[in-house]
C-alpha cells in the first residue's frame, strides 16, 4: 500500500526553520481553535485536531523532527526507501484513534518485540524446522498509548492497535487505563504479547490545548487586564479539578507564576504535581476617549516623577 508523504510544517502553518517555541505556539493556537469541545463542526474539527496533534508529535520532538527532515530530503531527491521489515507500529493517537499510515510507517511509538526470533509467516502458519513446528518462547511487546491530562487523572478506555509480527495483521484492543497513571508508566496486559507474552503499554501524556506539561506539573496562561496586574485583584483559574479563585497581588509582573499545590499530574508515588498559573497581561487594543485621557494622565504623572 502506497504511503503518501505528509507536510507537517504546512499542517501547523510554520516554516521549516521555525524554532521549537514557534512550533509549540502554533500547535497551541490551532489546538484551541479545532478542539472538539469548542468547535462548532465537531466531526470536521476532530479530524483536523488529530492531524494537528500528529504534526506536533513529530515536529515537537527534536529527534523525530530530525528524522522527518532527513526523510523529506530523501523523498525530494527520489532516494526514499521503504522502512525495513521488522518495523513495528502502534496505531493509537490523541483521543484513542490512530495516527495516519505515514506516521505509523515511520514515526510510530512502535510495539517492539522483547527479543529476536521468527514470527508467523505471511500465511499465518508457524514456520517449520527439521523436527516439526518451531516453538517460540513467550515474548513481551511494547507499545505507546497517548492519554490526555483528564484521562491520566480520571482513567479511560482506549483503543490500541499493534502488530505482533512484521507481516501479521494489525490487532485492536480496547484497554482500560487506570486512574492516576503518570508519564512513562507501563500498563501490562497479560498474554496479549507475542506467543503468549505480555503487552506493555507505555503511557505518554498528550499535548493539551490549555495546559503546558512540565514533568508532573501543569502550566496555564491566565489573562489579566493591566489594571488588575497593577492594583491587584482576584482571577478565576481553570484547572483539571475545576475553577479556583486566586488572588493577584498589586504590582504583578507579566510571566509571574503562582503555584496551586497538588493540582498537577499524578506522580509515581501516588501524589500529584503542582499547577502553575502564569500571568499574561492583556493590554487594550482600542481605547475610548475617556480611557485614552486616563492613560495620558498616568503618563503625565510618570513623567513628572522623573
Phi, psi and omega per residue, in radians:
X1 nan 2.278 -3.111
X2 -1.192 2.445 3.099
X3 -1.931 2.104 -3.073
X4 -1.573 2.351 -3.135
X5 -1.154 2.427 3.115
X6 -1.998 2.273 3.127
X7 -1.592 1.643 -3.091
X8 -1.201 -0.507 3.087
X9 -1.105 -0.713 3.114
X10 -1.165 -0.669 3.131
X11 -1.021 -0.754 -3.124
X12 -1.526 -0.148 3.115
X13 1.247 0.632 3.139
X14 -2.173 2.823 3.103
X15 -1.411 2.891 3.134
X16 -1.226 -0.259 3.108
X17 -1.712 0.162 -3.085
X18 -1.079 2.507 3.084
X19 -1.320 2.887 3.114
X20 -1.088 -0.583 3.117
X21 -1.181 -0.684 3.108
X22 -1.161 -0.657 3.093
X23 -1.145 -0.749 3.141
X24 -1.088 -0.767 -3.123
X25 -1.155 -0.706 3.131
X26 -1.109 -0.738 3.117
X27 -1.087 -0.819 -3.092
X28 -1.100 -0.671 3.133
X29 -1.120 -0.820 -3.133
X30 -1.223 -0.644 -3.139
X31 -1.108 -0.674 3.087
X32 -1.148 -0.642 -3.094
X33 -1.246 -0.675 -3.014
X34 -1.882 0.156 3.129
X35 -1.076 2.247 -3.090
X36 -0.980 -0.410 -3.128
X37 -1.260 -0.379 -3.062
X38 -2.057 -0.366 -3.084
X39 -1.294 2.578 3.123
X40 -1.320 -0.774 3.099
X41 -1.507 1.536 -3.015
X42 -1.060 -0.797 -3.063
X43 -1.173 -0.822 3.130
X44 -1.144 -0.673 -3.128
X45 -1.172 -0.621 -3.131
X46 -1.103 -0.759 3.130
X47 -1.147 -0.745 3.132
X48 -1.153 -0.675 -3.125
X49 -1.117 -0.690 3.101
X50 -1.140 -0.690 3.130
X51 -1.127 -0.731 3.118
X52 -1.111 -0.773 -3.127
X53 -1.125 -0.669 3.114
X54 -1.117 -0.756 3.118
X55 -1.082 -0.712 3.138
X56 -1.215 -0.569 3.110
X57 -1.029 -0.615 -3.129
X58 -1.548 -0.946 -3.046
X59 -1.278 -0.426 3.132
X60 -1.373 -0.170 3.110
X61 -1.918 1.955 -3.065
X62 -0.931 -0.653 -3.131
X63 -1.226 -0.792 3.095
X64 -1.119 -0.678 -3.138
X65 -1.094 -0.727 3.129
X66 -1.077 -0.781 3.121
X67 -1.102 -0.709 3.140
X68 -1.139 -0.754 3.124
X69 -1.096 -0.712 3.106
X70 -1.131 -0.700 3.099
X71 -1.084 -0.720 -3.130
X72 -1.078 -0.715 3.122
X73 -1.152 -0.718 3.112
X74 -1.123 -0.673 -3.131
X75 -1.091 -0.801 -3.115
X76 -1.142 -0.616 -3.129
X77 -1.427 -0.132 -3.101
X78 1.405 0.243 -3.117
X79 -1.717 0.257 -3.117
X80 -1.127 2.382 3.053
X81 -2.105 2.406 3.110
X82 -1.098 2.657 3.130
X83 -1.070 2.559 -3.087
X84 -1.207 2.816 3.040
X85 -1.058 2.587 -3.129
X86 1.687 -0.059 3.054
X87 -1.307 2.231 -3.090
X88 -1.962 2.618 3.110
X89 -2.566 2.618 3.054
X90 -1.886 2.413 -3.011
X91 -1.701 0.496 3.139
X92 -1.755 2.626 3.126
X93 -2.484 -2.898 -3.138
X94 -1.084 2.287 -3.130
X95 1.455 0.054 3.056
X96 1.579 0.003 3.121
X97 -1.749 2.875 -3.045
X98 -1.311 2.616 2.930
X99 -1.321 3.039 -3.110
X100 -1.196 2.878 3.085
X101 -1.053 -0.637 3.124
X102 -1.052 -0.830 -3.136
X103 -1.111 -0.813 -3.092
X104 -1.075 -0.631 -3.079
X105 -1.234 -0.527 -2.990
X106 -2.138 -0.427 -3.010
X107 -2.296 0.092 -3.098
X108 -1.030 2.561 3.122
X109 -0.987 -0.531 2.905
X110 1.476 2.109 2.918
X111 -1.509 2.045 -3.071
X112 -2.073 2.472 -3.140
X113 -1.108 2.488 3.095
X114 -1.264 -0.123 3.110
X115 -2.853 -3.082 -3.105
X116 -1.462 -2.622 3.103
X117 1.857 3.038 -3.122
X118 -1.524 2.670 2.979
X119 -1.890 -3.115 3.035
X120 -1.251 2.536 -3.124
X121 -1.260 3.101 -3.141
X122 -1.012 -0.483 3.140
X123 -1.359 -0.203 -3.101
X124 1.541 -0.061 -3.141
X125 -1.498 2.640 3.085
X126 -1.224 2.251 3.117
X127 -1.083 2.584 -3.093
X128 -1.814 2.502 3.034
X129 -1.854 -3.023 -3.095
X130 -1.151 -0.324 -3.101
X131 -2.066 0.454 3.113
X132 1.970 -2.925 -3.093
X133 -1.026 2.457 3.100
X134 -1.332 2.260 3.104
X135 -1.640 2.471 -3.092
X136 -2.064 2.506 3.021
X137 -1.323 2.573 3.075
X138 -1.019 2.393 -3.137
X139 -2.220 2.359 3.069
X140 -1.407 2.528 3.030
X141 -2.004 2.668 3.068
X142 -2.138 2.496 3.042
X143 -2.509 2.747 3.138
X144 -1.756 2.385 3.084
X145 -2.136 2.211 -3.119
X146 -1.598 2.241 3.100
X147 -2.198 2.565 3.099
X148 -1.364 2.965 3.082
X149 -0.995 -0.801 -3.105
X150 -1.126 -0.682 3.135
X151 -1.196 -0.598 3.094
X152 -1.120 -0.626 -3.099
X153 -1.414 -0.647 -3.004
X154 -1.867 -0.220 -3.030
X155 1.490 2.815 -3.105
X156 -2.913 2.900 2.961
X157 -1.819 2.287 -3.090
X158 -2.232 2.610 3.022
X159 -1.759 2.175 -3.083
X160 -2.144 2.257 3.092
X161 -1.917 2.479 -3.123
X162 -2.778 2.901 3.079
X163 -2.040 2.412 3.108
X164 -1.478 -0.323 3.105
X165 -2.676 2.868 -3.019
X166 -1.022 -0.646 -3.055
X167 -1.845 0.106 -3.122
X168 -1.423 2.794 3.104
X169 -1.282 2.623 3.089
X170 -1.104 2.508 3.047
X171 -2.021 2.492 -3.134
X172 -2.120 2.291 3.113
X173 -2.170 2.549 2.951
X174 -1.724 2.071 -3.054
X175 -2.100 2.682 3.107
X176 -1.728 2.096 3.057
X177 -1.579 2.057 -3.057
X178 -1.183 2.707 3.078
X179 -1.115 2.369 3.057
X180 1.547 0.341 3.094
X181 -1.289 2.704 -3.121
X182 -2.217 2.900 -3.134
X183 -0.961 2.264 3.104
X184 1.518 -0.199 3.133
X185 -1.190 2.574 -3.129
X186 -1.947 2.256 3.074
X187 -1.735 2.108 -3.043
X188 -1.656 2.245 3.033
X189 -1.951 1.821 -3.044
X190 -1.131 2.310 3.041
X191 1.356 0.058 -3.094
X192 -1.700 0.059 3.136
X193 -1.534 -2.681 -3.095
X194 -1.506 2.260 3.103
X195 0.968 0.712 3.087
X196 1.541 0.027 3.056
X197 -1.277 -3.009 -3.092
X198 -1.780 2.723 3.008
X199 -1.822 2.156 -3.132
X200 -1.875 2.046 3.132
X201 -1.705 1.989 3.132
X202 -1.517 2.141 -3.055
X203 -1.352 2.277 3.041
X204 -2.216 2.186 -3.140
X205 -1.350 2.106 -3.084
X206 -1.298 2.654 3.050
X207 -1.005 2.592 -3.069
X208 -2.121 2.476 -3.113
X209 -1.204 -0.364 -3.102
X210 -1.939 -0.472 -3.038
X211 -2.017 2.497 2.922
X212 -1.624 2.356 -3.137
X213 -1.695 2.105 3.094
X214 -2.184 1.540 -3.067
X215 1.180 -2.134 3.081
X216 -1.681 0.080 3.128
X217 -1.747 2.681 3.048
X218 -2.058 2.479 3.122
X219 -2.203 2.331 3.136
X220 -2.353 2.358 3.055
X221 -1.254 2.371 3.092
X222 -2.128 2.013 -3.099
X223 -1.426 2.242 3.064
X224 -2.297 2.584 3.111
X225 -1.282 2.826 -3.081
X226 -1.045 -0.726 -3.076
X227 -1.190 -0.562 3.091
X228 -1.182 -0.672 3.117
X229 -1.171 -0.626 -3.113
X230 -1.334 -0.807 -3.011
X231 -1.645 -0.298 -3.053
X232 1.548 2.588 -3.112
X233 -2.992 -2.943 3.003
X234 -2.045 2.481 3.097
X235 -2.260 2.742 3.099
X236 -1.718 2.214 -3.089
X237 -2.001 2.159 3.110
X238 -1.487 2.137 3.099
X239 -2.140 2.909 3.097
X240 -1.037 -0.356 -3.139
X241 -1.675 0.124 -3.098
X242 1.989 3.034 -3.091
X243 -1.364 2.572 -3.133
X244 -2.298 2.393 3.024
X245 -1.512 2.205 -3.065
X246 -2.247 2.415 3.129
X247 -1.438 2.351 3.042
X248 -1.907 2.004 -3.106
X249 -1.240 2.773 3.100
X250 -1.061 2.488 3.101
X251 1.392 0.364 3.128
X252 -1.192 2.256 -3.106
X253 -1.601 2.629 3.082
X254 -1.020 2.416 3.117
X255 1.586 -0.167 3.127
X256 -1.159 2.471 -3.138
X257 -1.910 2.427 3.056
X258 -2.052 2.278 -3.035
X259 -1.643 2.334 2.977
X260 -1.968 1.858 -3.019
X261 -1.156 2.440 2.998
X262 1.254 0.322 3.133
X263 -2.003 0.324 3.119
X264 -1.671 -2.582 -3.097
X265 -1.544 2.784 3.108
X266 -1.110 2.584 3.025
X267 -1.905 2.960 3.140
X268 -1.170 -0.434 -3.139
X269 -1.512 0.260 3.104
X270 1.313 -0.046 3.024
X271 -1.492 -3.108 3.132
X272 -2.194 2.642 3.058
X273 -1.269 -2.954 -3.075
X274 -1.879 2.839 3.086
X275 -1.957 2.282 -3.132
X276 -2.013 2.175 3.025
X277 -1.610 1.999 -3.111
X278 -1.758 2.117 -3.005
X279 -1.319 2.265 3.020
X280 -2.131 1.946 -3.092
X281 -1.403 2.192 -3.106
X282 -1.787 2.119 3.117
X283 -1.691 2.589 -3.135
X284 -1.164 2.435 3.094
X285 -1.412 -0.704 3.086
X286 -2.268 2.585 -3.137
X287 -2.155 2.520 2.999
X288 -1.277 2.976 3.140
X289 -1.052 -0.697 -3.136
X290 -1.171 -0.757 3.119
X291 -1.119 -0.698 3.106
X292 -1.039 -0.744 3.141
X293 -1.116 -0.651 -3.132
X294 -1.226 -0.706 3.075
X295 -1.102 -0.677 3.112
X296 -1.158 -0.625 3.098
X297 -1.126 -0.690 3.083
X298 -1.126 -0.687 3.117
X299 -1.124 -0.725 3.112
X300 -1.102 -0.682 3.127
X301 -1.118 -0.695 3.128
X302 -1.184 -0.682 3.136
X303 -1.129 -0.647 -3.104
X304 -1.183 -0.392 3.136
X305 -1.521 -0.107 -3.122
X306 -1.323 nan nan
